[in-house]
Amino acid sequence: MKKAIITVVGRDAVGIIARVCTYLSENHCNILDISQTITGGYFNMMMVADLTDSSKQFSELREDLKKTGEEIGVVIHVQREEIFEKMHRI
């Protein structure tokens, strides 16, 4: 299974979750876990997604989501799970 950690941060607005989830669905990426909070008007979301069935390369998915974030006024970062795990070891 190819997993990615997706983070979304920015001012809260209508449709952020919908846009990200629609993109993932259209590209056959399964959301395994999702958490989101809104604090003081700021939106923060973290997702774990399975990219195994996507026909797109990881780099293309990452760039597409970055552009989607720019369109809706948030910052979207996508990291491979194994890189995320190594960066956050105690």
PyMOL Python script that loads the backbone (N, CA, C, O; Angstrom):
from pymol import cmd

cmd.read_pdbstr("""\
ATOM      1  N   MET A   1       0.846  -1.180   0.000  1.00  0.00           N
ATOM      2  CA  MET A   1       0.000   0.000   0.000  1.00  0.00           C
ATOM      3  C   MET A   1       0.888   1.238   0.000  1.00  0.00           C
ATOM      4  O   MET A   1       1.822   1.337   0.796  1.00  0.00           O
ATOM      5  N   LYS A   2       0.600   2.178  -0.888  1.00  0.00           N
ATOM      6  CA  LYS A   2       1.318   3.449  -0.940  1.00  0.00           C
ATOM      7  C   LYS A   2       0.480   4.497  -0.221  1.00  0.00           C
ATOM      8  O   LYS A   2      -0.584   4.891  -0.698  1.00  0.00           O
ATOM      9  N   LYS A   3       0.974   4.943   0.936  1.00  0.00           N
ATOM     10  CA  LYS A   3       0.227   5.919   1.730  1.00  0.00           C
ATOM     11  C   LYS A   3       0.893   7.285   1.671  1.00  0.00           C
ATOM     12  O   LYS A   3       2.106   7.408   1.503  1.00  0.00           O
ATOM     13  N   ALA A   4       0.053   8.310   1.815  1.00  0.00           N
ATOM     14  CA  ALA A   4       0.537   9.682   1.880  1.00  0.00           C
ATOM     15  C   ALA A   4      -0.133  10.396   3.044  1.00  0.00           C
ATOM     16  O   ALA A   4      -1.271  10.099   3.408  1.00  0.00           O
ATOM     17  N   ILE A   5       0.594  11.338   3.615  1.00  0.00           N
ATOM     18  CA  ILE A   5       0.070  12.217   4.651  1.00  0.00           C
ATOM     19  C   ILE A   5      -0.209  13.550   3.970  1.00  0.00           C
ATOM     20  O   ILE A   5       0.683  14.145   3.365  1.00  0.00           O
ATOM     21  N   ILE A   6      -1.450  14.016   4.072  1.00  0.00           N
ATOM     22  CA  ILE A   6      -1.859  15.264   3.433  1.00  0.00           C
ATOM     23  C   ILE A   6      -2.279  16.234   4.524  1.00  0.00           C
ATOM     24  O   ILE A   6      -3.138  15.921   5.348  1.00  0.00           O
ATOM     25  N   THR A   7      -1.667  17.416   4.524  1.00  0.00           N
ATOM     26  CA  THR A   7      -2.064  18.447   5.486  1.00  0.00           C
ATOM     27  C   THR A   7      -2.600  19.652   4.723  1.00  0.00           C
ATOM     28  O   THR A   7      -2.104  20.013   3.656  1.00  0.00           O
ATOM     29  N   VAL A   8      -3.631  20.263   5.307  1.00  0.00           N
ATOM     30  CA  VAL A   8      -4.276  21.424   4.706  1.00  0.00           C
ATOM     31  C   VAL A   8      -4.424  22.473   5.803  1.00  0.00           C
ATOM     32  O   VAL A   8      -5.014  22.205   6.849  1.00  0.00           O
ATOM     33  N   VAL A   9      -3.885  23.671   5.561  1.00  0.00           N
ATOM     34  CA  VAL A   9      -3.924  24.736   6.564  1.00  0.00           C
ATOM     35  C   VAL A   9      -4.269  26.060   5.884  1.00  0.00           C
ATOM     36  O   VAL A   9      -3.767  26.361   4.801  1.00  0.00           O
ATOM     37  N   GLY A  10      -5.129  26.844   6.531  1.00  0.00           N
ATOM     38  CA  GLY A  10      -5.458  28.175   6.004  1.00  0.00           C
ATOM     39  C   GLY A  10      -6.688  28.728   6.674  1.00  0.00           C
ATOM     40  O   GLY A  10      -7.236  28.126   7.598  1.00  0.00           O
ATOM     41  N   ARG A  11      -7.118  29.876   6.204  1.00  0.00           N
ATOM     42  CA  ARG A  11      -8.352  30.473   6.724  1.00  0.00           C
ATOM     43  C   ARG A  11      -9.519  29.570   6.363  1.00  0.00           C
ATOM     44  O   ARG A  11      -9.570  29.008   5.269  1.00  0.00           O
ATOM     45  N   ASP A  12     -10.451  29.438   7.287  1.00  0.00           N
ATOM     46  CA  ASP A  12     -11.613  28.588   7.053  1.00  0.00           C
ATOM     47  C   ASP A  12     -12.497  29.181   5.961  1.00  0.00           C
ATOM     48  O   ASP A  12     -12.690  30.394   5.889  1.00  0.00           O
ATOM     49  N   ALA A  13     -13.022  28.315   5.126  1.00  0.00           N
ATOM     50  CA  ALA A  13     -13.936  28.717   4.050  1.00  0.00           C
ATOM     51  C   ALA A  13     -14.805  27.523   3.682  1.00  0.00           C
ATOM     52  O   ALA A  13     -14.454  26.378   3.969  1.00  0.00           O
ATOM     53  N   VAL A  14     -15.911  27.788   3.061  1.00  0.00           N
ATOM     54  CA  VAL A  14     -16.815  26.731   2.612  1.00  0.00           C
ATOM     55  C   VAL A  14     -16.152  25.932   1.483  1.00  0.00           C
ATOM     56  O   VAL A  14     -15.594  26.513   0.553  1.00  0.00           O
ATOM     57  N   GLY A  15     -16.217  24.603   1.571  1.00  0.00           N
ATOM     58  CA  GLY A  15     -15.807  23.753   0.466  1.00  0.00           C
ATOM     59  C   GLY A  15     -14.394  23.222   0.474  1.00  0.00           C
ATOM     60  O   GLY A  15     -14.006  22.530  -0.467  1.00  0.00           O
ATOM     61  N   ILE A  16     -13.604  23.515   1.498  1.00  0.00           N
ATOM     62  CA  ILE A  16     -12.214  23.042   1.515  1.00  0.00           C
ATOM     63  C   ILE A  16     -12.170  21.514   1.500  1.00  0.00           C
ATOM     64  O   ILE A  16     -11.503  20.917   0.655  1.00  0.00           O
ATOM     65  N   ILE A  17     -12.874  20.893   2.426  1.00  0.00           N
ATOM     66  CA  ILE A  17     -12.866  19.425   2.495  1.00  0.00           C
ATOM     67  C   ILE A  17     -13.420  18.836   1.204  1.00  0.00           C
ATOM     68  O   ILE A  17     -12.885  17.857   0.685  1.00  0.00           O
ATOM     69  N   ALA A  18     -14.482  19.425   0.693  1.00  0.00           N
ATOM     70  CA  ALA A  18     -15.099  18.918  -0.542  1.00  0.00           C
ATOM     71  C   ALA A  18     -14.119  18.936  -1.706  1.00  0.00           C
ATOM     72  O   ALA A  18     -14.036  17.962  -2.454  1.00  0.00           O
ATOM     73  N   ARG A  19     -13.375  20.023  -1.872  1.00  0.00           N
ATOM     74  CA  ARG A  19     -12.441  20.116  -3.003  1.00  0.00           C
ATOM     75  C   ARG A  19     -11.329  19.081  -2.902  1.00  0.00           C
ATOM     76  O   ARG A  19     -10.998  18.418  -3.885  1.00  0.00           O
ATOM     77  N   VAL A  20     -10.753  18.945  -1.708  1.00  0.00           N
ATOM     78  CA  VAL A  20      -9.661  17.989  -1.526  1.00  0.00           C
ATOM     79  C   VAL A  20     -10.173  16.561  -1.711  1.00  0.00           C
ATOM     80  O   VAL A  20      -9.553  15.761  -2.412  1.00  0.00           O
ATOM     81  N   CYS A  21     -11.290  16.248  -1.090  1.00  0.00           N
ATOM     82  CA  CYS A  21     -11.836  14.889  -1.188  1.00  0.00           C
ATOM     83  C   CYS A  21     -12.296  14.560  -2.605  1.00  0.00           C
ATOM     84  O   CYS A  21     -12.138  13.424  -3.053  1.00  0.00           O
ATOM     85  N   THR A  22     -12.853  15.521  -3.308  1.00  0.00           N
ATOM     86  CA  THR A  22     -13.262  15.290  -4.689  1.00  0.00           C
ATOM     87  C   THR A  22     -12.051  14.976  -5.556  1.00  0.00           C
ATOM     88  O   THR A  22     -12.085  14.043  -6.358  1.00  0.00           O
ATOM     89  N   TYR A  23     -10.977  15.751  -5.399  1.00  0.00           N
ATOM     90  CA  TYR A  23      -9.763  15.474  -6.170  1.00  0.00           C
ATOM     91  C   TYR A  23      -9.262  14.058  -5.886  1.00  0.00           C
ATOM     92  O   TYR A  23      -8.948  13.311  -6.813  1.00  0.00           O
ATOM     93  N   LEU A  24      -9.188  13.695  -4.619  1.00  0.00           N
ATOM     94  CA  LEU A  24      -8.697  12.364  -4.265  1.00  0.00           C
ATOM     95  C   LEU A  24      -9.586  11.275  -4.852  1.00  0.00           C
ATOM     96  O   LEU A  24      -9.083  10.289  -5.391  1.00  0.00           O
ATOM     97  N   SER A  25     -10.882  11.442  -4.754  1.00  0.00           N
ATOM     98  CA  SER A  25     -11.819  10.458  -5.290  1.00  0.00           C
ATOM     99  C   SER A  25     -11.670  10.313  -6.803  1.00  0.00           C
ATOM    100  O   SER A  25     -11.628   9.197  -7.321  1.00  0.00           O
ATOM    101  N   GLU A  26     -11.591  11.421  -7.497  1.00  0.00           N
ATOM    102  CA  GLU A  26     -11.444  11.396  -8.958  1.00  0.00           C
ATOM    103  C   GLU A  26     -10.159  10.703  -9.400  1.00  0.00           C
ATOM    104  O   GLU A  26     -10.068  10.210 -10.525  1.00  0.00           O
ATOM    105  N   ASN A  27      -9.173  10.668  -8.515  1.00  0.00           N
ATOM    106  CA  ASN A  27      -7.890  10.054  -8.844  1.00  0.00           C
ATOM    107  C   ASN A  27      -7.675   8.723  -8.132  1.00  0.00           C
ATOM    108  O   ASN A  27      -6.546   8.250  -7.999  1.00  0.00           O
ATOM    109  N   HIS A  28      -8.779   8.125  -7.677  1.00  0.00           N
ATOM    110  CA  HIS A  28      -8.784   6.780  -7.090  1.00  0.00           C
ATOM    111  C   HIS A  28      -7.869   6.652  -5.870  1.00  0.00           C
ATOM    112  O   HIS A  28      -7.192   5.641  -5.684  1.00  0.00           O
ATOM    113  N   CYS A  29      -7.868   7.697  -5.048  1.00  0.00           N
ATOM    114  CA  CYS A  29      -7.122   7.688  -3.789  1.00  0.00           C
ATOM    115  C   CYS A  29      -8.141   7.500  -2.664  1.00  0.00           C
ATOM    116  O   CYS A  29      -9.134   8.223  -2.591  1.00  0.00           O
ATOM    117  N   ASN A  30      -7.891   6.541  -1.806  1.00  0.00           N
ATOM    118  CA  ASN A  30      -8.804   6.227  -0.719  1.00  0.00           C
ATOM    119  C   ASN A  30      -8.368   6.936   0.562  1.00  0.00           C
ATOM    120  O   ASN A  30      -7.205   6.852   0.955  1.00  0.00           O
ATOM    121  N   ILE A  31      -9.291   7.627   1.205  1.00  0.00           N
ATOM    122  CA  ILE A  31      -8.997   8.286   2.474  1.00  0.00           C
ATOM    123  C   ILE A  31      -9.126   7.260   3.583  1.00  0.00           C
ATOM    124  O   ILE A  31     -10.199   6.697   3.802  1.00  0.00           O
ATOM    125  N   LEU A  32      -8.024   7.021   4.281  1.00  0.00           N
ATOM    126  CA  LEU A  32      -7.989   6.030   5.352  1.00  0.00           C
ATOM    127  C   LEU A  32      -8.311   6.646   6.706  1.00  0.00           C
ATOM    128  O   LEU A  32      -8.909   6.001   7.567  1.00  0.00           O
ATOM    129  N   ASP A  33      -7.909   7.898   6.883  1.00  0.00           N
ATOM    130  CA  ASP A  33      -8.137   8.585   8.157  1.00  0.00           C
ATOM    131  C   ASP A  33      -8.169  10.079   7.872  1.00  0.00           C
ATOM    132  O   ASP A  33      -7.476  10.569   6.982  1.00  0.00           O
ATOM    133  N   ILE A  34      -8.979  10.792   8.636  1.00  0.00           N
ATOM    134  CA  ILE A  34      -9.088  12.241   8.448  1.00  0.00           C
ATOM    135  C   ILE A  34      -9.398  12.897   9.787  1.00  0.00           C
ATOM    136  O   ILE A  34     -10.190  12.388  10.580  1.00  0.00           O
ATOM    137  N   SER A  35      -8.757  14.034  10.019  1.00  0.00           N
ATOM    138  CA  SER A  35      -8.999  14.811  11.226  1.00  0.00           C
ATOM    139  C   SER A  35      -8.954  16.280  10.827  1.00  0.00           C
ATOM    140  O   SER A  35      -8.066  16.705  10.088  1.00  0.00           O
ATOM    141  N   GLN A  36      -9.918  17.048  11.320  1.00  0.00           N
ATOM    142  CA  GLN A  36      -9.905  18.471  11.001  1.00  0.00           C
ATOM    143  C   GLN A  36     -10.383  19.275  12.188  1.00  0.00           C
ATOM    144  O   GLN A  36     -11.234  18.834  12.960  1.00  0.00           O
ATOM    145  N   THR A  37      -9.818  20.467  12.319  1.00  0.00           N
ATOM    146  CA  THR A  37     -10.231  21.383  13.374  1.00  0.00           C
ATOM    147  C   THR A  37     -10.279  22.795  12.805  1.00  0.00           C
ATOM    148  O   THR A  37      -9.634  23.111  11.805  1.00  0.00           O
ATOM    149  N   ILE A  38     -11.054  23.620  13.466  1.00  0.00           N
ATOM    150  CA  ILE A  38     -11.100  25.039  13.140  1.00  0.00           C
ATOM    151  C   ILE A  38     -10.868  25.779  14.447  1.00  0.00           C
ATOM    152  O   ILE A  38     -11.620  25.619  15.408  1.00  0.00           O
ATOM    153  N   THR A  39      -9.827  26.584  14.472  1.00  0.00           N
ATOM    154  CA  THR A  39      -9.471  27.333  15.670  1.00  0.00           C
ATOM    155  C   THR A  39      -9.272  28.796  15.297  1.00  0.00           C
ATOM    156  O   THR A  39      -8.422  29.125  14.470  1.00  0.00           O
ATOM    157  N   GLY A  40     -10.048  29.656  15.904  1.00  0.00           N
ATOM    158  CA  GLY A  40      -9.899  31.088  15.645  1.00  0.00           C
ATOM    159  C   GLY A  40     -10.033  31.451  14.176  1.00  0.00           C
ATOM    160  O   GLY A  40      -9.386  32.384  13.701  1.00  0.00           O
ATOM    161  N   GLY A  41     -10.870  30.718  13.460  1.00  0.00           N
ATOM    162  CA  GLY A  41     -11.081  31.010  12.049  1.00  0.00           C
ATOM    163  C   GLY A  41     -10.079  30.356  11.110  1.00  0.00           C
ATOM    164  O   GLY A  41     -10.138  30.551   9.896  1.00  0.00           O
ATOM    165  N   TYR A  42      -9.152  29.573  11.675  1.00  0.00           N
ATOM    166  CA  TYR A  42      -8.157  28.878  10.856  1.00  0.00           C
ATOM    167  C   TYR A  42      -8.499  27.398  10.762  1.00  0.00           C
ATOM    168  O   TYR A  42      -8.813  26.744  11.757  1.00  0.00           O
ATOM    169  N   PHE A  43      -8.430  26.897   9.548  1.00  0.00           N
ATOM    170  CA  PHE A  43      -8.763  25.510   9.241  1.00  0.00           C
ATOM    171  C   PHE A  43      -7.478  24.690   9.232  1.00  0.00           C
ATOM    172  O   PHE A  43      -6.460  25.123   8.693  1.00  0.00           O
ATOM    173  N   ASN A  44      -7.533  23.500   9.835  1.00  0.00           N
ATOM    174  CA  ASN A  44      -6.391  22.592   9.857  1.00  0.00           C
ATOM    175  C   ASN A  44      -6.912  21.174   9.648  1.00  0.00           C
ATOM    176  O   ASN A  44      -7.778  20.711  10.391  1.00  0.00           O
ATOM    177  N   MET A  45      -6.387  20.487   8.641  1.00  0.00           N
ATOM    178  CA  MET A  45      -6.828  19.127   8.370  1.00  0.00           C
ATOM    179  C   MET A  45      -5.611  18.255   8.089  1.00  0.00           C
ATOM    180  O   MET A  45      -4.645  18.679   7.454  1.00  0.00           O
ATOM    181  N   MET A  46      -5.690  17.030   8.581  1.00  0.00           N
ATOM    182  CA  MET A  46      -4.656  16.033   8.305  1.00  0.00           C
ATOM    183  C   MET A  46      -5.352  14.773   7.830  1.00  0.00           C
ATOM    184  O   MET A  46      -6.333  14.330   8.426  1.00  0.00           O
ATOM    185  N   MET A  47      -4.839  14.200   6.756  1.00  0.00           N
ATOM    186  CA  MET A  47      -5.424  12.999   6.178  1.00  0.00           C
ATOM    187  C   MET A  47      -4.338  11.968   5.934  1.00  0.00           C
ATOM    188  O   MET A  47      -3.181  12.306   5.683  1.00  0.00           O
ATOM    189  N   VAL A  48      -4.731  10.708   6.010  1.00  0.00           N
ATOM    190  CA  VAL A  48      -3.894   9.607   5.548  1.00  0.00           C
ATOM    191  C   VAL A  48      -4.650   9.013   4.369  1.00  0.00           C
ATOM    192  O   VAL A  48      -5.812   8.627   4.496  1.00  0.00           O
ATOM    193  N   ALA A  49      -3.985   8.942   3.222  1.00  0.00           N
ATOM    194  CA  ALA A  49      -4.644   8.447   2.018  1.00  0.00           C
ATOM    195  C   ALA A  49      -3.836   7.315   1.396  1.00  0.00           C
ATOM    196  O   ALA A  49      -2.605   7.307   1.431  1.00  0.00           O
ATOM    197  N   ASP A  50      -4.559   6.368   0.830  1.00  0.00           N
ATOM    198  CA  ASP A  50      -3.948   5.250   0.101  1.00  0.00           C
ATOM    199  C   ASP A  50      -3.933   5.630  -1.373  1.00  0.00           C
ATOM    200  O   ASP A  50      -4.987   5.816  -1.981  1.00  0.00           O
ATOM    201  N   LEU A  51      -2.735   5.746  -1.950  1.00  0.00           N
ATOM    202  CA  LEU A  51      -2.577   6.161  -3.339  1.00  0.00           C
ATOM    203  C   LEU A  51      -2.369   4.978  -4.285  1.00  0.00           C
ATOM    204  O   LEU A  51      -2.127   5.181  -5.475  1.00  0.00           O
ATOM    205  N   THR A  52      -2.457   3.767  -3.787  1.00  0.00           N
ATOM    206  CA  THR A  52      -2.136   2.562  -4.545  1.00  0.00           C
ATOM    207  C   THR A  52      -2.859   2.484  -5.887  1.00  0.00           C
ATOM    208  O   THR A  52      -2.246   2.125  -6.892  1.00  0.00           O
ATOM    209  N   ASP A  53      -4.145   2.811  -5.921  1.00  0.00           N
ATOM    210  CA  ASP A  53      -4.936   2.640  -7.136  1.00  0.00           C
ATOM    211  C   ASP A  53      -4.907   3.832  -8.081  1.00  0.00           C
ATOM    212  O   ASP A  53      -5.528   3.787  -9.143  1.00  0.00           O
ATOM    213  N   SER A  54      -4.200   4.893  -7.720  1.00  0.00           N
ATOM    214  CA  SER A  54      -4.135   6.067  -8.582  1.00  0.00           C
ATOM    215  C   SER A  54      -3.202   5.807  -9.764  1.00  0.00           C
ATOM    216  O   SER A  54      -2.145   5.194  -9.613  1.00  0.00           O
ATOM    217  N   SER A  55      -3.605   6.278 -10.926  1.00  0.00           N
ATOM    218  CA  SER A  55      -2.757   6.134 -12.115  1.00  0.00           C
ATOM    219  C   SER A  55      -1.721   7.252 -12.207  1.00  0.00           C
ATOM    220  O   SER A  55      -0.817   7.194 -13.041  1.00  0.00           O
ATOM    221  N   LYS A  56      -1.848   8.265 -11.358  1.00  0.00           N
ATOM    222  CA  LYS A  56      -0.902   9.380 -11.374  1.00  0.00           C
ATOM    223  C   LYS A  56       0.310   9.081 -10.512  1.00  0.00           C
ATOM    224  O   LYS A  56       0.222   8.354  -9.523  1.00  0.00           O
ATOM    225  N   GLN A  57       1.432   9.644 -10.895  1.00  0.00           N
ATOM    226  CA  GLN A  57       2.650   9.566 -10.098  1.00  0.00           C
ATOM    227  C   GLN A  57       2.479  10.416  -8.841  1.00  0.00           C
ATOM    228  O   GLN A  57       1.706  11.374  -8.824  1.00  0.00           O
ATOM    229  N   PHE A  58       3.216  10.050  -7.786  1.00  0.00           N
ATOM    230  CA  PHE A  58       3.147  10.790  -6.526  1.00  0.00           C
ATOM    231  C   PHE A  58       3.426  12.278  -6.746  1.00  0.00           C
ATOM    232  O   PHE A  58       2.711  13.125  -6.211  1.00  0.00           O
ATOM    233  N   SER A  59       4.445  12.599  -7.518  1.00  0.00           N
ATOM    234  CA  SER A  59       4.818  13.999  -7.743  1.00  0.00           C
ATOM    235  C   SER A  59       3.697  14.781  -8.428  1.00  0.00           C
ATOM    236  O   SER A  59       3.505  15.963  -8.142  1.00  0.00           O
ATOM    237  N   GLU A  60       2.961  14.135  -9.322  1.00  0.00           N
ATOM    238  CA  GLU A  60       1.857  14.794  -9.997  1.00  0.00           C
ATOM    239  C   GLU A  60       0.693  15.043  -9.037  1.00  0.00           C
ATOM    240  O   GLU A  60       0.088  16.115  -9.058  1.00  0.00           O
ATOM    241  N   LEU A  61       0.383  14.064  -8.205  1.00  0.00           N
ATOM    242  CA  LEU A  61      -0.653  14.244  -7.187  1.00  0.00           C
ATOM    243  C   LEU A  61      -0.282  15.393  -6.252  1.00  0.00           C
ATOM    244  O   LEU A  61      -1.120  16.234  -5.926  1.00  0.00           O
ATOM    245  N   ARG A  62       0.970  15.421  -5.827  1.00  0.00           N
ATOM    246  CA  ARG A  62       1.443  16.467  -4.910  1.00  0.00           C
ATOM    247  C   ARG A  62       1.290  17.851  -5.548  1.00  0.00           C
ATOM    248  O   ARG A  62       0.804  18.778  -4.901  1.00  0.00           O
ATOM    249  N   GLU A  63       1.699  17.995  -6.804  1.00  0.00           N
ATOM    250  CA  GLU A  63       1.612  19.283  -7.491  1.00  0.00           C
ATOM    251  C   GLU A  63       0.162  19.694  -7.733  1.00  0.00           C
ATOM    252  O   GLU A  63      -0.194  20.859  -7.561  1.00  0.00           O
ATOM    253  N   ASP A  64      -0.673  18.736  -8.130  1.00  0.00           N
ATOM    254  CA  ASP A  64      -2.093  19.033  -8.346  1.00  0.00           C
ATOM    255  C   ASP A  64      -2.749  19.528  -7.068  1.00  0.00           C
ATOM    256  O   ASP A  64      -3.511  20.495  -7.094  1.00  0.00           O
ATOM    257  N   LEU A  65      -2.458  18.872  -5.945  1.00  0.00           N
ATOM    258  CA  LEU A  65      -3.055  19.293  -4.678  1.00  0.00           C
ATOM    259  C   LEU A  65      -2.511  20.643  -4.228  1.00  0.00           C
ATOM    260  O   LEU A  65      -3.241  21.442  -3.642  1.00  0.00           O
ATOM    261  N   LYS A  66      -1.246  20.899  -4.496  1.00  0.00           N
ATOM    262  CA  LYS A  66      -0.669  22.211  -4.176  1.00  0.00           C
ATOM    263  C   LYS A  66      -1.421  23.298  -4.951  1.00  0.00           C
ATOM    264  O   LYS A  66      -1.773  24.333  -4.385  1.00  0.00           O
ATOM    265  N   LYS A  67      -1.664  23.066  -6.237  1.00  0.00           N
ATOM    266  CA  LYS A  67      -2.397  24.032  -7.068  1.00  0.00           C
ATOM    267  C   LYS A  67      -3.836  24.182  -6.593  1.00  0.00           C
ATOM    268  O   LYS A  67      -4.371  25.290  -6.574  1.00  0.00           O
ATOM    269  N   THR A  68      -4.461  23.081  -6.212  1.00  0.00           N
ATOM    270  CA  THR A  68      -5.821  23.145  -5.674  1.00  0.00           C
ATOM    271  C   THR A  68      -5.849  24.028  -4.434  1.00  0.00           C
ATOM    272  O   THR A  68      -6.747  24.855  -4.274  1.00  0.00           O
ATOM    273  N   GLY A  69      -4.875  23.853  -3.566  1.00  0.00           N
ATOM    274  CA  GLY A  69      -4.783  24.684  -2.370  1.00  0.00           C
ATOM    275  C   GLY A  69      -4.662  26.161  -2.702  1.00  0.00           C
ATOM    276  O   GLY A  69      -5.310  26.998  -2.073  1.00  0.00           O
ATOM    277  N   GLU A  70      -3.834  26.484  -3.691  1.00  0.00           N
ATOM    278  CA  GLU A  70      -3.671  27.883  -4.099  1.00  0.00           C
ATOM    279  C   GLU A  70      -4.990  28.449  -4.615  1.00  0.00           C
ATOM    280  O   GLU A  70      -5.316  29.607  -4.354  1.00  0.00           O
ATOM    281  N   GLU A  71      -5.741  27.638  -5.343  1.00  0.00           N
ATOM    282  CA  GLU A  71      -7.032  28.080  -5.884  1.00  0.00           C
ATOM    283  C   GLU A  71      -8.039  28.393  -4.785  1.00  0.00           C
ATOM    284  O   GLU A  71      -8.850  29.307  -4.931  1.00  0.00           O
ATOM    285  N   ILE A  72      -7.994  27.645  -3.690  1.00  0.00           N
ATOM    286  CA  ILE A  72      -8.998  27.834  -2.627  1.00  0.00           C
ATOM    287  C   ILE A  72      -8.445  28.579  -1.411  1.00  0.00           C
ATOM    288  O   ILE A  72      -9.143  28.733  -0.408  1.00  0.00           O
ATOM    289  N   GLY A  73      -7.201  29.037  -1.495  1.00  0.00           N
ATOM    290  CA  GLY A  73      -6.644  29.881  -0.442  1.00  0.00           C
ATOM    291  C   GLY A  73      -6.111  29.157   0.779  1.00  0.00           C
ATOM    292  O   GLY A  73      -6.111  29.712   1.878  1.00  0.00           O
ATOM    293  N   VAL A  74      -5.656  27.926   0.603  1.00  0.00           N
ATOM    294  CA  VAL A  74      -5.027  27.181   1.696  1.00  0.00           C
ATOM    295  C   VAL A  74      -3.699  26.612   1.207  1.00  0.00           C
ATOM    296  O   VAL A  74      -3.401  26.627   0.013  1.00  0.00           O
ATOM    297  N   VAL A  75      -2.919  26.119   2.141  1.00  0.00           N
ATOM    298  CA  VAL A  75      -1.652  25.473   1.802  1.00  0.00           C
ATOM    299  C   VAL A  75      -1.838  23.969   1.989  1.00  0.00           C
ATOM    300  O   VAL A  75      -2.233  23.509   3.061  1.00  0.00           O
ATOM    301  N   ILE A  76      -1.551  23.213   0.936  1.00  0.00           N
ATOM    302  CA  ILE A  76      -1.674  21.759   0.996  1.00  0.00           C
ATOM    303  C   ILE A  76      -0.297  21.150   0.787  1.00  0.00           C
ATOM    304  O   ILE A  76       0.371  21.419  -0.211  1.00  0.00           O
ATOM    305  N   HIS A  77       0.120  20.319   1.751  1.00  0.00           N
ATOM    306  CA  HIS A  77       1.382  19.582   1.667  1.00  0.00           C
ATOM    307  C   HIS A  77       1.065  18.099   1.598  1.00  0.00           C
ATOM    308  O   HIS A  77       0.180  17.609   2.300  1.00  0.00           O
ATOM    309  N   VAL A  78       1.793  17.391   0.750  1.00  0.00           N
ATOM    310  CA  VAL A  78       1.627  15.945   0.625  1.00  0.00           C
ATOM    311  C   VAL A  78       2.996  15.308   0.800  1.00  0.00           C
ATOM    312  O   VAL A  78       3.953  15.670   0.115  1.00  0.00           O
ATOM    313  N   GLN A  79       3.082  14.355   1.724  1.00  0.00           N
ATOM    314  CA  GLN A  79       4.330  13.635   1.980  1.00  0.00           C
ATOM    315  C   GLN A  79       4.079  12.141   1.925  1.00  0.00           C
ATOM    316  O   GLN A  79       3.007  11.664   2.297  1.00  0.00           O
ATOM    317  N   ARG A  80       5.071  11.414   1.460  1.00  0.00           N
ATOM    318  CA  ARG A  80       4.991   9.962   1.533  1.00  0.00           C
ATOM    319  C   ARG A  80       4.985   9.568   3.008  1.00  0.00           C
ATOM    320  O   ARG A  80       5.665  10.188   3.825  1.00  0.00           O
ATOM    321  N   GLU A  81       4.222   8.544   3.339  1.00  0.00           N
ATOM    322  CA  GLU A  81       4.103   8.121   4.735  1.00  0.00           C
ATOM    323  C   GLU A  81       5.458   7.774   5.342  1.00  0.00           C
ATOM    324  O   GLU A  81       5.736   8.147   6.482  1.00  0.00           O
ATOM    325  N   GLU A  82       6.296   7.073   4.603  1.00  0.00           N
ATOM    326  CA  GLU A  82       7.580   6.655   5.172  1.00  0.00           C
ATOM    327  C   GLU A  82       8.477   7.857   5.494  1.00  0.00           C
ATOM    328  O   GLU A  82       9.221   7.815   6.474  1.00  0.00           O
ATOM    329  N   ILE A  83       8.424   8.913   4.702  1.00  0.00           N
ATOM    330  CA  ILE A  83       9.203  10.123   4.991  1.00  0.00           C
ATOM    331  C   ILE A  83       8.632  10.813   6.222  1.00  0.00           C
ATOM    332  O   ILE A  83       9.381  11.243   7.098  1.00  0.00           O
ATOM    333  N   PHE A  84       7.319  10.919   6.291  1.00  0.00           N
ATOM    334  CA  PHE A  84       6.652  11.526   7.441  1.00  0.00           C
ATOM    335  C   PHE A  84       7.025  10.791   8.725  1.00  0.00           C
ATOM    336  O   PHE A  84       7.350  11.416   9.735  1.00  0.00           O
ATOM    337  N   GLU A  85       6.976   9.458   8.679  1.00  0.00           N
ATOM    338  CA  GLU A  85       7.303   8.638   9.854  1.00  0.00           C
ATOM    339  C   GLU A  85       8.738   8.904  10.325  1.00  0.00           C
ATOM    340  O   GLU A  85       8.981   9.078  11.519  1.00  0.00           O
ATOM    341  N   LYS A  86       9.668   8.934   9.398  1.00  0.00           N
ATOM    342  CA  LYS A  86      11.075   9.152   9.762  1.00  0.00           C
ATOM    343  C   LYS A  86      11.315  10.548  10.308  1.00  0.00           C
ATOM    344  O   LYS A  86      12.145  10.731  11.199  1.00  0.00           O
ATOM    345  N   MET A  87      10.598  11.531   9.786  1.00  0.00           N
ATOM    346  CA  MET A  87      10.768  12.900  10.261  1.00  0.00           C
ATOM    347  C   MET A  87      10.213  13.098  11.664  1.00  0.00           C
ATOM    348  O   MET A  87      10.672  13.981  12.388  1.00  0.00           O
ATOM    349  N   HIS A  88       9.238  12.296  12.056  1.00  0.00           N
ATOM    350  CA  HIS A  88       8.557  12.511  13.330  1.00  0.00           C
ATOM    351  C   HIS A  88       8.835  11.436  14.363  1.00  0.00           C
ATOM    352  O   HIS A  88       8.061  11.256  15.304  1.00  0.00           O
ATOM    353  N   ARG A  89       9.935  10.723  14.192  1.00  0.00           N
ATOM    354  CA  ARG A  89      10.339   9.756  15.213  1.00  0.00           C
ATOM    355  C   ARG A  89      10.856  10.480  16.438  1.00  0.00           C
ATOM    356  O   ARG A  89      11.461  11.545  16.325  1.00  0.00           O
ATOM    357  N   ILE A  90      10.625   9.916  17.595  1.00  0.00           N
ATOM    358  CA  ILE A  90      11.109  10.530  18.834  1.00  0.00           C
ATOM    359  C   ILE A  90      12.498  10.003  19.135  1.00  0.00           C
ATOM    360  O   ILE A  90      13.100  10.388  20.138  1.00  0.00           O
TER     361      ILE A  90
END
""", "prot")
cmd.dss("prot")
cmd.show_as("cartoon", "prot")
cmd.util.cbc("prot")
cmd.orient("prot")
